[in-house]
Structure formats: C-alpha cells, structure tokens
C-alpha cells in the first residue's frame, strides 16, 4: 500500500460521509499495529510520494498508522469503524412445527365389495360406544331376519302441529326381509292394527327416542327410566312423501344401541350403493 493511496482513500472516505456522521468511528492510531504489518510497512520507501504536499510534512514510513495532518483547510485522519457497535445483534429464529397424532394405517383404495368393506369399519354414534361391525352387525342381521320381539308405542305425535293421542304399548315383532331392503313391524295377539312397512332407503331419522326433541316432552312423562333407555325412534317417508314415525321399546338398552348402530350402517350401505348409479 503506497502513502498516496492511503491518503487519498482516507480523504475520500471522509468526503463521502459529508454531514452524515458515520456510526461509531474511532481512529486507527489508537490501536497498536499488528506484528504482521511491521515487516510489510518497514520495506516501503515513501520518499517519492511528496508531490503536492508541503516540504516540511513528514511522510509515513515503516509505521502501520497514518498521523493526523493538514492539506490546505482540510484536516484528515485515518479512521476505522467500530465493528462491535455497528454489528446487528442476531435475533433468535422462531419456527412452528406440526406433528400429526396418527397416520392412516390402511390404504384408501377400496377393492372390496360392500359387505366385506363394512365388516371392517368402525361404527360411530353420538351416544353409542364405538365397536367393530363384523360380529355385532352380523348378529343383529341374523336376529332381525328371523324376527325380534319389541313393544310398539302407539299414539306418538307425527309432527309439531299434530296433537298426540294417549300413549299405548303393543307387543310386536320387527322383521328384516332377506334382501335387507325393508323393515316390517307386525303387531301380535290379533290386535286390529295394520303392519308398518318401512323401506330402508326411505328412513330419515334413526336414534334413541329420548334424543328426539319433539318427542322428549311426550315420552318423558309416560315412560320410566328403564323404558327411556330402551326406546327407539324411526322417522321415514311414505310413497306419498308423507312423514311417519315409529317408536318402540327394545328388550334392553344394549339391544337398542345395537339396533341404532346396525340399522344406520345398513342405511349408509344402501345409500352408497344407490349413489354408484349416478
């Protein structure tokens, strides 16, 4: 590095700053020269670098720092920025991570027929426990096609605008046909009452009777606690698009849960098989 170049660079650095103060400047004369500079600067001969400078001004030779001096009205000094003051502190980087609780265990490609597919899935209900469909659903199908004894409740209100008659209890049997397409409820003991024929795909509501708000007031005062736990409600549409309701008592609360879950699964199966044609 030549003396003239050093002086010009120092003057240029001061000139570029103008009126704007450089952040945290200090003179490099305050620091002792590193040992590695001594050998390089000691070999420089600056005797030929006097052009344009006063005769009495001493030149720098074999020193690592440039002394202060004047050139006309200008004053200059070799300075260096304080790196510790100008450095921007590193802020910690925050990130979000997501870990799923579980992944799907099985393939999403369905190559099985409906009866095999639904025998492996889980049935879910708002109130009922979750269970495998294979054995419970198969047991219910066998019992339903053979016929199951129930207690049919008569006098249930068909709508909010219709008044309910006196609630009656009639022994009956429900029966599911072999094609799994229609549920029949047949009164027993030669009671003069027509059978209820309910197509599976016409069912609109399958639930415990106490979960149906429109019947809660009527059934809540006419049934005891054990009967409330056994009550089932079916709402369906007739061929004339009229809404009908059938309410009955299963033999136990567990039997009611099996009925609601199994009939819901059968309804879903019928609906999905029907949608494949469109």
Secondary structure, 3 states (H helix, E strand, C coil): CCHHHHHHHHHHHHHHHCCCCCCCEEEHHHCCCCHHHHHHHHCCCCCCCCCCCCCCCCCCCCCCCCCCEEECCEEECCEEECHHHHCCCCCCCCCCCCCCCCCCCCCCCCCCCHHHHHCCCEECCCCCCCEEHHHHHHHHHHHHHHCEEEEEEECCCCCCCCCCCCCEEEEEEEEECCCCCEEEEEECCCCCCCCEEEEHHHEEEEEEHHHCHHHHHHHHHHCCHHHHHHEEEEEEECCCCCEEEEEEECCCHHHHHHHHHHHHHHHHHHHHHHHCCC
